[in-house]
Amino acid sequence: MQRTVTKAVFPVAGLGTRFLPATKSVPKEIMTLVDRPLIQYAIDEARAAGITEFIFVTSRGKSALEDYFDTAPELEASLNDKGKDDLLEVLQSTNMESGAIAYIRQHKALGLGHAVWCARRLIGDEPFAVMLPDDVIAGDTACLKQMVDAYQETGGCMVAAMEVPPEKASAYGILDVESEDGARVKVKAMVEKPTPGEAPSNLAVIGRYILTPDVMANLDRMKSGAGGEIQLTDAIADEIQAGRGVYGYRFRGQRYDCGSKAGFLQATVAFGLARPDLRDEFSEYLEEMMAVRNAAQ
Ligand code: G1P
């Protein structure tokens, strides 16, 4: 039996430059998919996996994120007075219990590994999850929950894994697979952002991790990796070198890359179509759009 994973680190210090000008004043994680900010999808997934402590690694200009998780007493009172119970429930479901959420600042943008390392004192000597909110994963069972269950058998470190087209491999951490056992793969090496031709496979790391505190110790070394940044992938790969288990988990679910505009739009369409209150009107509109587009071609 492994120790229960109760803490999750959310690296949210990025500038979100791909979404300028929107991100000039709005943190990327607050941008909405239908009517919920990106970060809410990650929080819901974490809760479904049994996470009770949420650690945000932030930076300057992210105060809207802190406000989002605070209670909104005036708004709650006003909805209450008007008898808008449904909306009140939606609002209250976003409140976080006092003490369940912590914010740590990453003072310099030195890479994902460095961002995670900033949370080391809050993690202590426990296994922990890392969730990258840009990767939104839809499915019947929360991706992190699938991993937490698989981790009960393996221990060690586990990363979410998905096949990507070979020409896209250089945008990801890529796994070199030693053996496969159902959804689980044993990893023998990992490469962050391999140059074309260097990728050992097309099995990519997606932004969900379960890590041991040893990874924090590896990050202490501040080794500079791909792009001159301190890479989380390298600190996990160091565990393989140390003779400890690292696993990939082929999760069930659809992943959207909401760090890219195309991925964000795809997620918007998919989540819009999945909503009972929007489905009919929205799909009718999309069909009309496609018909007009096809007729024009
Ligand atoms: C990060 C990780 C990379 C992983 C990717 C998944 O890269 O460094 O290993 O494959 O997330 O989304 P980023 O997208 O931040 O460049």
Boltz pocket constraint, residues with backbone or C-beta under 6 A from the ligand:
constraints:
  - pocket:
      binder: B
      contacts: [[A, 112], [A, 132], [A, 135], [A, 171], [A, 172], [A, 173], [A, 174], [A, 192], [A, 193], [A, 204], [A, 205], [A, 206], [A, 207], [A, 232], [A, 233], [A, 259]]
      max_distance: 6.0
